[in-house]
């Protein structure tokens, strides 16, 4: 193997390794829509690196590359979950810019006939002691109205403001009941664990997951006609399966478990989970090829494809989990979907150079670098910036 196919990378602890590049992935991609599972990729946004404002205060979006990435996901047969935490919602992307992102993505989805659902939250409302449940309801109503007013479908995101002001489980039942009675079409609920957002600790009124699950299930049962499904991101496969088996008939479970997704999507004799995953942004070709294998009833090929991606996903989503967006955007940079590794809020600095180097190796080993030599050339400037020749 030539020197051009080798790259010297740092390891945690200060050591180095010479990594030999693999051959790149060759996935059998679907030529028709995916059938056996609904597979949403929560998509990232591409920032404009030539912004005039400071990135910590008013970062701008590169609309051309952001929408091009969504077209890429749709071309693989995947669905797009828009303006979610993967898009740095509430962590660099505010409601004002989220509205523009949602409006543009809905129009783009119609142009290519792509499945899209959009996050509705309360992030225009800063949590504080003066915030009331009525304020939370008004904020949710504004965002839901905006999405449905543009013809979009809703993912009802967890609310930091609600977590801060709710005094009991009944407060969650009140707010969700108020919103669900008003929406025009069934929504996807979103239960995001505190490992993804510490401000959501104790959501549904309990820190204990079992007690919280009972509240959430009660809300779903009381409004089953307005709930398409629920995405849960607790990184606990047993809890997800437990909840999946308790859902009313016709209500879907969308896994948000970026650690255990192959087994949860595969399912068991009692059912399976669909997907609404941030990692599907980073492993999109493998995800599409794996679901395509399920469509053909080939569970062995499904596992062979998707199981290899788990070490990379567990690395990207390692603690602090909320920094996973950095790894997702880094993968898009390595694979040529954007010309730079810059993020809203300067979040490209949220992970160490050794973390990114390990990500590079794991992606290569999983066949997820479309062009390993190009990826290596894109890795080298980051190494130089960190003082590594």
C-alpha positions as CSV (number, residue, x, y, z in Angstrom):
1,X,0.0,0.0,0.0
2,X,1.5,3.3,-1.0
3,X,2.3,6.1,1.4
4,X,-0.5,8.2,-0.2
5,X,-2.9,5.7,1.4
6,X,-1.5,6.1,4.9
7,X,-2.2,8.9,7.4
8,X,-0.6,9.5,10.8
9,X,-3.3,10.1,13.4
10,X,-3.3,11.0,17.1
11,X,-4.8,8.8,19.8
12,X,-6.1,9.8,23.2
13,X,-3.3,10.0,25.7
14,X,-0.8,11.5,23.2
15,X,0.3,8.5,21.2
16,X,0.1,8.2,17.4
17,X,-0.9,5.5,14.9
18,X,-0.3,5.1,11.1
19,X,-3.7,4.3,9.7
20,X,-3.9,2.5,6.3
21,X,-6.9,3.6,4.3
22,X,-9.6,1.2,3.3
23,X,-11.3,1.0,-0.1
24,X,-14.4,2.9,0.6
25,X,-18.0,1.7,0.8
26,X,-19.9,0.0,-2.0
27,X,-23.5,-0.1,-0.9
28,X,-26.4,-1.5,-2.9
29,X,-28.8,1.4,-2.8
30,X,-32.5,1.2,-3.4
31,X,-33.9,2.2,-6.7
32,X,-37.4,2.7,-5.3
33,X,-38.9,4.0,-2.1
34,X,-38.1,2.1,1.1
35,X,-41.1,0.0,2.2
36,X,-40.5,-2.1,5.3
37,X,-39.5,0.8,7.7
38,X,-39.9,4.5,7.8
39,X,-36.4,5.9,8.1
40,X,-36.1,9.5,9.0
41,X,-32.6,11.1,9.0
42,X,-32.5,14.1,11.3
43,X,-30.5,16.4,9.0
44,X,-27.7,18.9,9.9
45,X,-27.4,22.4,8.5
46,X,-24.4,23.8,6.6
47,X,-23.2,27.1,7.9
48,X,-21.8,29.9,5.7
49,X,-18.1,30.1,6.6
50,X,-17.8,33.6,5.1
51,X,-20.4,35.1,7.5
52,X,-20.0,38.7,8.4
53,X,-21.4,38.2,11.9
54,X,-19.7,36.5,14.8
55,X,-20.6,32.7,14.8
56,X,-21.5,32.7,18.4
57,X,-24.2,35.3,17.9
58,X,-25.7,35.3,14.4
59,X,-24.3,32.4,12.3
60,X,-25.7,32.2,8.8
61,X,-26.8,29.2,6.9
62,X,-25.5,28.1,3.5
63,X,-28.9,27.4,1.9
64,X,-27.6,25.9,-1.3
65,X,-25.5,23.2,0.4
66,X,-28.0,22.7,3.2
67,X,-30.8,21.9,0.8
68,X,-28.5,19.9,-1.5
69,X,-27.8,17.6,1.5
70,X,-31.6,17.0,2.0
71,X,-31.9,16.2,-1.7
72,X,-29.1,13.7,-1.3
73,X,-30.9,12.0,1.7
74,X,-34.2,11.9,-0.3
75,X,-32.4,10.4,-3.3
76,X,-31.4,7.4,-1.1
77,X,-35.0,6.8,-0.1
78,X,-34.6,8.2,3.3
79,X,-37.0,10.7,4.9
80,X,-35.9,14.0,6.5
81,X,-36.6,15.2,10.0
82,X,-36.1,18.9,9.7
83,X,-35.1,21.6,12.3
84,X,-34.3,19.0,15.0
85,X,-31.4,18.9,17.5
86,X,-29.2,17.5,14.7
87,X,-29.7,20.9,13.0
88,X,-28.4,22.5,16.2
89,X,-32.0,23.5,17.1
90,X,-31.7,25.6,20.3
91,X,-27.9,25.1,20.1
92,X,-27.0,27.6,17.4
93,X,-30.2,27.5,15.3
94,X,-32.9,29.8,16.8
95,X,-36.6,29.8,15.9
96,X,-36.2,32.7,13.5
97,X,-33.7,30.8,11.3
98,X,-35.6,27.6,11.9
99,X,-38.7,29.1,10.3
100,X,-36.7,29.9,7.1
101,X,-35.2,26.4,7.2
102,X,-38.6,24.8,7.5
103,X,-40.2,26.9,4.8
104,X,-37.4,26.2,2.3
105,X,-37.3,22.4,3.1
106,X,-41.0,22.0,2.8
107,X,-40.8,23.6,-0.7
108,X,-37.8,21.4,-1.6
109,X,-39.6,18.3,-0.4
110,X,-42.5,19.0,-2.7
111,X,-40.2,19.5,-5.7
112,X,-38.7,16.1,-5.3
113,X,-41.6,14.3,-3.6
114,X,-39.6,13.6,-0.5
115,X,-41.0,12.7,3.0
116,X,-40.5,15.5,5.5
117,X,-41.5,16.2,9.1
118,X,-40.5,19.4,11.0
119,X,-39.7,20.1,14.6
120,X,-42.1,22.3,16.5
121,X,-40.9,23.4,19.9
122,X,-40.9,26.4,22.2
123,X,-37.4,27.7,21.7
124,X,-38.7,31.3,21.0
125,X,-39.6,31.2,24.7
126,X,-36.7,31.4,27.1
127,X,-37.2,29.4,30.3
128,X,-37.5,31.5,33.4
129,X,-39.4,31.9,36.6
130,X,-42.1,34.1,35.0
131,X,-42.9,31.5,32.3
132,X,-46.3,29.9,32.7
133,X,-48.0,26.8,31.1
134,X,-50.1,29.2,29.1
135,X,-46.9,30.8,27.7
136,X,-45.6,27.3,26.7
137,X,-48.9,26.5,25.0
138,X,-48.8,29.8,23.1
139,X,-45.2,29.1,21.9
140,X,-46.1,25.6,20.8
141,X,-49.2,26.9,19.0
142,X,-47.1,29.5,17.1
143,X,-44.7,26.9,15.8
144,X,-47.3,24.2,15.0
145,X,-49.4,26.8,13.1
146,X,-46.3,27.9,11.1
147,X,-45.5,24.4,10.0
148,X,-49.0,23.4,9.2
149,X,-49.6,26.7,7.5
150,X,-46.8,25.8,5.0
151,X,-48.2,22.4,4.5
152,X,-45.8,20.5,6.7
153,X,-46.1,17.6,9.2
154,X,-45.1,18.2,12.8
155,X,-42.6,16.5,15.1
156,X,-43.7,17.9,18.6
157,X,-40.3,18.4,20.2
158,X,-39.7,18.3,24.0
159,X,-39.8,21.8,25.5
160,X,-37.1,23.2,27.8
161,X,-39.6,25.9,29.0
162,X,-42.2,23.2,29.9
163,X,-39.6,21.2,31.8
164,X,-38.7,24.3,33.7
165,X,-42.2,25.4,34.7
166,X,-44.2,22.2,35.0
167,X,-44.9,21.3,38.6
168,X,-46.6,17.9,38.0
169,X,-47.3,15.3,35.4
170,X,-50.7,16.8,35.0
171,X,-49.1,19.9,33.7
172,X,-47.6,17.9,30.8
173,X,-50.9,16.3,30.2
174,X,-52.6,19.7,30.0
175,X,-50.0,21.2,27.6
176,X,-49.8,18.3,25.3
177,X,-53.6,17.8,25.4
178,X,-54.1,21.4,24.4
179,X,-51.8,21.2,21.4
180,X,-52.8,17.7,20.2
181,X,-56.5,18.8,20.1
182,X,-55.6,21.6,17.8
183,X,-53.3,20.0,15.2
184,X,-54.7,19.1,11.8
185,X,-52.7,15.9,11.2
186,X,-51.3,13.3,13.5
187,X,-47.9,14.3,14.9
188,X,-44.7,12.5,16.0
189,X,-44.0,13.1,19.7
190,X,-40.4,13.5,20.7
191,X,-39.0,12.2,24.1
192,X,-35.4,13.4,24.3
193,X,-33.4,12.1,27.2
194,X,-31.3,14.4,29.4
195,X,-28.1,12.9,28.0
196,X,-29.0,14.8,24.8
197,X,-30.2,17.9,26.6
198,X,-29.7,18.3,30.4
199,X,-32.4,21.0,30.5
200,X,-34.9,18.2,29.9
201,X,-34.2,16.3,33.1
202,X,-37.4,15.0,34.7
203,X,-39.5,15.3,31.5
204,X,-43.1,14.1,31.8
205,X,-42.9,15.0,35.5
206,X,-40.6,12.2,36.8
207,X,-36.9,11.5,36.8
208,X,-37.7,7.8,36.9
209,X,-38.1,6.6,33.3
210,X,-40.8,4.1,34.1
211,X,-43.0,6.6,35.8
212,X,-42.3,9.2,33.0
213,X,-43.2,6.5,30.4
214,X,-46.6,6.0,32.1
215,X,-47.4,9.7,31.8
216,X,-46.3,9.8,28.2
217,X,-48.4,6.7,27.3
218,X,-51.4,8.2,29.0
219,X,-51.1,11.2,26.8
220,X,-50.8,9.1,23.7
221,X,-53.8,6.9,24.6
222,X,-55.9,9.9,25.3
223,X,-55.1,11.4,21.9
224,X,-54.2,8.4,19.8
225,X,-56.0,9.8,16.8
226,X,-53.6,12.8,16.8
227,X,-50.4,10.8,17.3
228,X,-48.7,9.1,14.4
229,X,-45.9,7.9,16.6
230,X,-43.3,8.7,19.2
231,X,-39.6,9.0,18.9
232,X,-37.7,8.2,22.1
233,X,-34.0,8.9,22.6
234,X,-33.1,7.3,25.9
235,X,-30.2,5.1,24.7
236,X,-31.8,2.2,26.4
237,X,-33.0,-0.6,24.2
238,X,-35.0,-2.4,26.9
239,X,-37.0,0.7,27.8
240,X,-37.7,1.3,24.1
241,X,-39.0,-2.2,23.6
242,X,-41.0,-2.0,26.7
243,X,-42.7,1.2,25.5
244,X,-43.2,-0.1,22.0
245,X,-45.2,-3.1,23.3
246,X,-47.5,-0.7,25.3
247,X,-48.4,1.7,22.5
248,X,-51.9,1.7,21.2
249,X,-52.5,-0.1,17.9
250,X,-51.5,2.1,14.9
251,X,-49.1,4.3,16.9
252,X,-45.6,3.9,15.7
253,X,-42.3,3.8,17.7
254,X,-39.5,5.7,16.0
255,X,-36.2,4.8,17.5
256,X,-33.9,7.6,18.5
257,X,-31.4,5.2,20.0
258,X,-28.1,5.9,18.3
259,X,-26.4,3.1,20.3
260,X,-28.8,0.2,19.6
261,X,-30.7,1.0,16.4
262,X,-29.8,-2.2,14.4
263,X,-31.6,-4.5,16.8
264,X,-34.5,-2.1,17.4
265,X,-35.2,-1.6,13.7
266,X,-34.8,-5.3,13.0
267,X,-37.4,-6.0,15.7
268,X,-38.7,-9.2,17.2
269,X,-41.7,-11.4,17.2
270,X,-43.8,-8.6,18.8
271,X,-42.9,-5.8,16.5
272,X,-40.2,-3.4,15.4
273,X,-39.2,0.3,15.6
274,X,-39.1,2.7,12.7
275,X,-36.3,5.2,12.8
276,X,-35.8,8.9,13.4
277,X,-32.0,9.1,14.0
278,X,-29.3,11.7,13.9
279,X,-26.7,9.0,13.0
280,X,-28.6,8.3,9.8
281,X,-27.3,11.7,8.6
282,X,-23.7,10.4,9.0
283,X,-24.3,6.9,7.7
284,X,-27.0,7.6,5.1
285,X,-25.8,5.2,2.4
286,X,-25.4,2.3,4.8
287,X,-28.8,3.1,6.4
288,X,-30.6,3.1,3.0
289,X,-28.9,-0.1,1.9
290,X,-29.7,-1.8,5.2
291,X,-33.4,-0.9,5.0
292,X,-33.4,-2.0,1.4
293,X,-32.1,-5.4,2.5
294,X,-35.0,-5.6,5.0
295,X,-37.4,-4.8,2.2
296,X,-36.1,-7.9,0.4
297,X,-36.3,-10.0,3.6
298,X,-32.6,-10.3,3.8
299,X,-31.9,-10.0,7.5
300,X,-28.4,-11.3,7.2
301,X,-27.4,-8.6,4.8
302,X,-29.2,-6.0,6.9
303,X,-27.1,-6.9,9.9
304,X,-23.9,-7.2,8.0
305,X,-24.3,-3.6,6.8
306,X,-25.7,-1.8,9.8
307,X,-23.9,-3.6,12.6
308,X,-20.6,-2.3,11.3
309,X,-21.7,1.2,11.8
310,X,-22.4,0.9,15.5
311,X,-18.8,1.5,16.8
312,X,-18.8,4.8,14.8
313,X,-22.2,5.8,16.1
314,X,-21.3,5.1,19.7
315,X,-18.2,7.1,19.3
316,X,-20.0,10.1,17.7
317,X,-22.6,10.0,20.5
318,X,-20.2,9.4,23.4
319,X,-20.5,11.8,26.4
320,X,-21.2,14.6,26.3
321,X,-23.8,13.3,24.0
322,X,-25.2,16.7,22.9
323,X,-21.8,17.3,21.1
324,X,-22.7,14.6,18.6
325,X,-23.5,17.3,16.0
326,X,-19.8,18.0,15.6
327,X,-19.2,14.4,14.4
328,X,-22.2,14.4,12.1
329,X,-21.0,17.6,10.3
330,X,-17.4,16.2,10.3
331,X,-18.6,13.2,8.3
332,X,-20.4,15.4,5.8
333,X,-17.1,17.4,5.4
334,X,-15.0,14.2,5.0
335,X,-17.4,12.9,2.3
336,X,-17.4,16.1,0.2
337,X,-21.0,17.2,1.0
338,X,-19.6,20.6,2.1
339,X,-16.3,22.4,1.5
340,X,-15.5,23.2,5.1
341,X,-15.7,22.1,8.7
342,X,-17.4,25.0,10.3
343,X,-20.6,25.0,12.3
344,X,-23.3,27.3,13.7
345,X,-22.0,28.6,17.1
346,X,-18.5,27.5,16.3
347,X,-19.5,24.0,17.4
348,X,-16.8,22.4,15.3
349,X,-14.6,23.0,18.4
350,X,-16.7,20.8,20.7
351,X,-14.7,17.6,20.0
352,X,-10.9,17.0,20.4
353,X,-8.6,16.3,17.5
354,X,-8.1,12.7,18.9
355,X,-11.9,12.2,18.9
356,X,-12.0,13.3,15.3
357,X,-9.1,11.1,14.4
358,X,-10.8,8.1,16.0
359,X,-14.0,9.0,14.1
360,X,-12.0,9.0,10.8
361,X,-10.6,5.5,11.5
362,X,-14.0,4.1,12.5
363,X,-15.7,5.6,9.5
364,X,-13.1,4.1,7.2
365,X,-13.3,0.7,8.8
366,X,-17.1,0.7,8.3
367,X,-16.7,1.7,4.6
368,X,-18.4,5.0,5.2
369,X,-15.8,7.2,3.6
370,X,-17.0,7.5,0.0
371,X,-13.5,8.4,-1.1
372,X,-10.9,7.6,1.6
373,X,-8.0,9.4,-0.1
374,X,-10.1,12.6,-0.4
375,X,-11.1,12.2,3.2
376,X,-7.5,11.9,4.2
377,X,-6.6,15.1,2.4
378,X,-9.4,16.8,4.2
379,X,-8.2,15.5,7.5
380,X,-4.7,16.8,7.1
381,X,-5.4,20.5,7.5
382,X,-7.2,19.8,10.8
383,X,-4.2,17.9,12.0
384,X,-1.9,20.7,11.0
385,X,-4.1,23.2,12.8
386,X,-3.7,21.1,15.9
387,X,0.1,21.2,15.5
388,X,0.4,17.7,14.1
389,X,2.6,17.3,11.0
